[in-house]
């Protein structure tokens, strides 16, 4: 098991990570969510032994790895958010290069490269220079590099950013298969809530350097169990109607997309006596109306305020 204990990292006067505690056990997939600037990347960098914390510790089987990072590095694979490949080299040459860094014996490295290329679906593209790859192919090779030394733990930092739906689906299925067949424990960060719902056993939500929620998907969603989400489809969009809704004290998390409006309201609140007069006042016609159960994204927005932050 890898444990993060009271982890803190300060850059000058900015506390990027503030007493974070989390853990990952063998064989589970754990989601790490948070808006931009929440401290996810710094936490991952410390867990990957790339930077030292200001305070706190990272434990592997209850032993600190801060003074002996090799103990974790031998068991850990990291898929960075940025593509970390050599464009002029082929897929096989990239894998050979990184395999040699891991000091994998020549014969075993050849076997591992062949297996990894099949895992990531690039066995027929092994001789093509990476500069001719699509974005999705580069992402898959990025993952392949992290799998070469058969890590027991894998950190994946937004591995599906900016790729086509087919490549994204292939990566998600590969992650599931890797976890199931190789029992690889995975820490997965993403801004795509549906990915986290599909993959993860447990979830941590970070904001402003701190863990603000943790638990299974069901436990996280239960944070909003006292609320319901109302979705309205209007005949036409109206800024004045939206402004009037936002002034109502009983609604929260109001989201607007063209003529669709959604908002959260306490389950025991009768909001129709407020809504219907507003519709009449602003000449609004409601074409459809339905109630949704809280989603992971609803909880995320409720806790952090918004999906992305500069």
Secondary structure, 3 states (H helix, E strand, C coil): CEEEEEEEEEECCEEEEEEEEEEECCCCEEEEECCCCCCHHHHHHHHCCCCCCCEEEEEECCEECCCCCHHHHCCEEEECCCCCCCCCCEHHHHHHHHHHHCCCCHHHHHHHHHHHHHHCCCHHHCCCEHHHCCHHHHHHHHHHHHHCCCCCEEEEECCCCCCCHHHHHHHHHHHHHHHHHHCCEEEEECCCHHHHHHHCCEEEEEECCEEEEEEEHHHHHHHHCCEEEEEEEECCCCHHHHHHHHCCCCEEEEEEECCEEEEEEECCCCCHHHHHHHHHHCCCCEEEEEEECCCHHHHHHHHHCCCCCC
